[in-house]
Amino acid sequence: MAATKSALPVVGITMGDPVGVGPEIIVRALSSPLLYGICRPLVIGDVRVLVDTARWLGIKVRCRSLEKHGEAAYEYGAIDVLNLSGLEPEKLRWGRPSTATGAAMVKYIIRAIDLAMEGSINAMTTAPINKLAMRKAGFDFDGHTEILAQRTKTTDYVMMLAGETLRVTLVTIHCALSEVPGRLTSRKIFDVIRLTEEALRQRFGIKAPRIAVAALNPHAGESGLFGDEESRIIFPAVQRARDAGMNITDPIPCDTLFCYAQKGDYDAVVCMYHDQGLIPFKMLHFSDGVNLTLGLPIIRTSCDHGTAYDIAGKGEAAPESLVAAVRMAAEHAKIRMGALA
């Protein structure tokens, strides 16, 4: 049994915002034996917050406070917590972040990145954070992705949302819709296609990935009547990908594309902007979607929802997306471990 357990990948789970739903979904997820059968989970956060969360949830699970990751036992029934902050639960208010909670959430992320970079953990899964709280604590980042990119010295990275039925990657992410056409370049689109194809091969184990590309305009521009971005910007990136041997479609109008994608015709869809990909994705995977950052030297997944301040501390947050994120992190780590063996 020990040999079997030691062969499982170690997944570091950052606690996220201490006054969001992160502590609750972590306690719920690790109160079941499910994840212990597929990985060795190590929570990176605040042990007192997790103990208090388990108490008010009425969940009988112990939390072991660790000073070093090497002290973890990875035994079901006792959550291993690399304790990095000394927050006082009685002084915290659900949904009300402070400078202290903002600083804590960043500390958890940075330690997890460092552990992954040095190989002490095989993957990391992040619970949700709040951008404004992070900035209140003096950290000028838009979110997890920017911290990950800076800490790992990565310049080319892509957001992927993945579920059992649909996977999407995004060329542009958090910007006004009016800015999207100006932000699109053939080089950028090709880079997203390339990173998508690499991830499908190397992380999902798909030998011959099939990638669809979403058009920007209705009817893919209708031969220029509704815009020329398809012929002028998107298609040159598609042709470059084909020249590199990738199996990829021409730009497809979105009113039909996702009908075929959800049937399994494609392994991933490259989308031009945020809502173009996330609306169909969340229609299918609202509760079990996983957010991945592609292009990093480490494996990082995240639950596909935010801090949910409106329900934090009410016992209503569901752990399914976090469970799916940890499961995917473990699966990808196993594939990588096999490739390196």
N, C-alpha and C positions, 0 to 999 in steps of 0.2 A: 504493500500500500504506500509506503514512504517513497519508493522509487517512482510510483505512478504520480503521486502528488508533486514530487520534485521536477517531473518532466513538464508540468503545466506552466504556461507563461505567467509571469507576474504582471498584473495590470494595476498601475497606480491610478486611483480615483481621487481627483481633487474635489474638495467639499464645496467649492463655489462660494456664492454669497452666503455668509452665515445667517442672514435674516431673510433669505429667500427659501425656496422649496428644496434646495440642495441637501441639507441635512436630513430632511424627512424622506426623500426618495432614496437616499443612500441607506438609511436604516431599514426601510422597507425592503429594498432590493437584497440586502445582505442578511436579512432575517430568514431568508429562504435558502435551502441547500443548493439551489440550482446553479448559481454562479461558481460555487466552490467545486463543482464537478467539471468546470471547463477552464478555470484559471485560478491563480492565487491572488486574491484581491487585497490591495493595500490602500487604505484611505489616507489621504494627505490633507490634514485639516486640524480641527480643534476637538479634542476628546471630550471636554466638558460640555460643549454644545451638542455633541452626538449622544452623550449619556442622558442629557436633559431631554433631548428629542425622543429617545427611546422611552423615557419615563412617561412623558405626557401622551405619547402614542399608545402606551400600554403594551409595548412589545418587549418580551423578555429576551434580551440579547445583551451580552457583556461587550464592553469596549476596552481593549487593551491599549494603554498609552505607551508608545515607543519613542525612544530618543534617536534610535538609528533604525534604518530600514532592515538591517540584518537581524534584528530581534524578532521579526514577525514569525508567527507560528502557522498562519493560514489555516486555522481550524474553524470549521463551521460552529457557530454558537458564540464566538468571541471575535468581534470585529477588530482587526489590527489597525491602529491609528498612529501614523507618524505625526506626533503632536507638535505643531509649529506656532501656535498662538495660545495666549492665556486669556481668552475672552471670558467674561462673566455672564452666563446665561440669564441670570435674574435682572441684568441691566440692559439686555438687548430687547428690541421691539421689532416684532415681525413686520417686514415690509418697510422698515425705516433704517436705511443704511447710514453708517457713520464713517468718519475718517478711519477709525480702528478696524471696522469690518472691511472697508475698501482695501486697506493695506494688507489685511490678512488674506483676502482672496487672491491678491497678486502674489503673495509669498508662497501660497500653496502651488500655484501654477509654475512659478519659477523653479521651485524645488523639484517638481515632477519632471519638468523639461530636463533639468540637470541630471536627474537619476536616469532618465531615458537615454540621454546622450552618452552617459558613461556606461550604459548597459546594465545598470542595477535593476531596472525594470524593463520589461519587454515591450510595453505599450502604455499609453496614458489615456484615460477617459475623463472628461471634464464635466462637472456639474455647472449649471448656469451662473453667470456673473452679471453685474449691473455696471454699465459703462460710466454712468454719471457718478456712482459711488467710487469707482476706480479713479476717476479724475479728481474727485474730492480729496482722495488720499495722495494726490500729487503725481499720478501716473498718466501720461498723455498718450493713451492707446485707445483705439476704437473698439477693441475686444480681444478675445483669445488669439485670433489669427495673427494680429500684429505683434503680440508678445512672443508667440511661437516663432514667427519669422525673424524677429530681431535676435532672440536668444540663440537660435540655431544658425544664424547668418544665412538665411534662405531668401533669395530674391524672386524666384519663380514658384508660386504656390497657387492652388486653386481650391475653392470650396466645392465639395460634393455632398449631396444629400442622397442617402441610399436606404432602400427598403427591399423587401422580398420581391416586389413587383416592378419598381421603377428606381432608376438612378439618374440624377441630373447633375451637371456641372455648370458653373456660371462664369461668363466672360466678364461682366460687370456685376457689382454687388450692391453696395450701399451708396446710391447716388440718386438724384432726382431723375425721373423718367425723361425729362427734356434733355438731360446731359448724355443719355446713353448713346445716340448715334455718333456724337463727337468723341466718345471714349473708345469706340470700336476701331481696331486696326487689324489688318490681315495678320500681322505678326502676333498680336495678342490672342486672336482667335486660334491660330495654329498652335501656340504654346498651350492653350487650354485643351485642345484636341490631343496634343502629344501627351500631356500629363494624365489625361483621362485614359488614353489607350494604355499607357504604362501601368497605371493603377489597376485597370481591369486584368491585365496579364499578371502582374507581380503580387497584387494584394488579394484579388478575387479569384485568381487561378484560372482565368478564362484564356484559353490558348489562342483563339481567333476572335477577338472582340468585334462586335458590330456596333458602330456608332452612328447615331442620327444627329443632324445639325438643324437647329430650329432657325427658320427665317425670322427676320426682324419685323417685316411689314406684312399686312394682310395679303394673302394670295402670293406670298414671296415676291411682292413688288409688282406683280402682273406686268412683266416686261417693261418695268420702269414707270408705269402709270401711278403707282402708289409709293414710289421710292426706289432708289437704285443701289442701296447698301448691299443687297444680295449679290448683284453682279460685280459691283465695284470693290467690295471689301470682303464679304463672306466667302464667295466662290474661290477667289485666289488662295485662301487658306485651305479650303477643301482640296483643291487641286494639289497643293503642296503636300498635304497629308497623304493623298493617293500616290503621289510620286515616291513617298517614303514607305509605301507598301501597306497603308492602313485601309481597312474596309469601312468606308464612310459614305454617307448619302450627300446629295446636293441639298441646299437649304430647302426645308420642307415647311409649308404653312402650318402654323400651330393648331389650326382648327381641325386638322386631321392627324397631325403627327402623334399626339399623345393617345389617340385611339389605338394606333398600331403599337406604340411603345408599351402600353399597359397589357397588351396581348402577348408580349414577349418577343416582338420582332427585332428589338434592339437591346443591347446590353447597357447602353447609356445614351442620354440625350445632352448635347452641348447647347446651352441656352444663352441668349444674348444679354438678358437682364434678370434681375432678382425674381419679380413676380411671375415672369414668363415660365420659370421652372418651378417655383415654390407653390403656386396655386394648384397645378395638377398633382404635384408631389404630396402636398398636405391633404388633398382630397382622398388620397389612397393611404397615406401613412401618418396621419395626424398624431396617433398615439404611439407608434413604434418606429418612427423615422430616426435615422442616425446622421449626424453631421460629421464629415471627415475633412481633414486638411491634407490635400495631396501635394506632393513635391518636397515635403520635409524629409530630413534624414531619420526621423522617428515616426512611430505610429501614433496618431492622435485621433480619437473619436469623441463625440459629444452627443448628449441628448439633444433632440431637436425642439427645444422650447426654452423659454426664458425663466427669469427668477419667479415669475407668477406671484408678485407681492400681494395680489388681491386674495389669494387663497393660502398664502404662507402661514403656517401655524394653526391651520384649521383642520388638519388631518385629511384633506381632500386630494392632495397631490398623488398622482399615480406614478409608479416607478417603471412602467413598461418601456419608455423610451431610453431610460438609463440602462435598464437590463439589456436592451437590444444593442446599445452602444458598447457596453462592456463585452458582450458576446462577440460583436464584430471585431473589437480590438483583439480579443483572444484568438479569434480565427485567423486574423491577418498576421498576428505574431507567430502562430504555429506555422503558417506558410513561410514566413521569413526565416524562422528557426530551421525549418526543413531545408530551405535553400542554402542556408549557411553551414549546415551540418556536413 
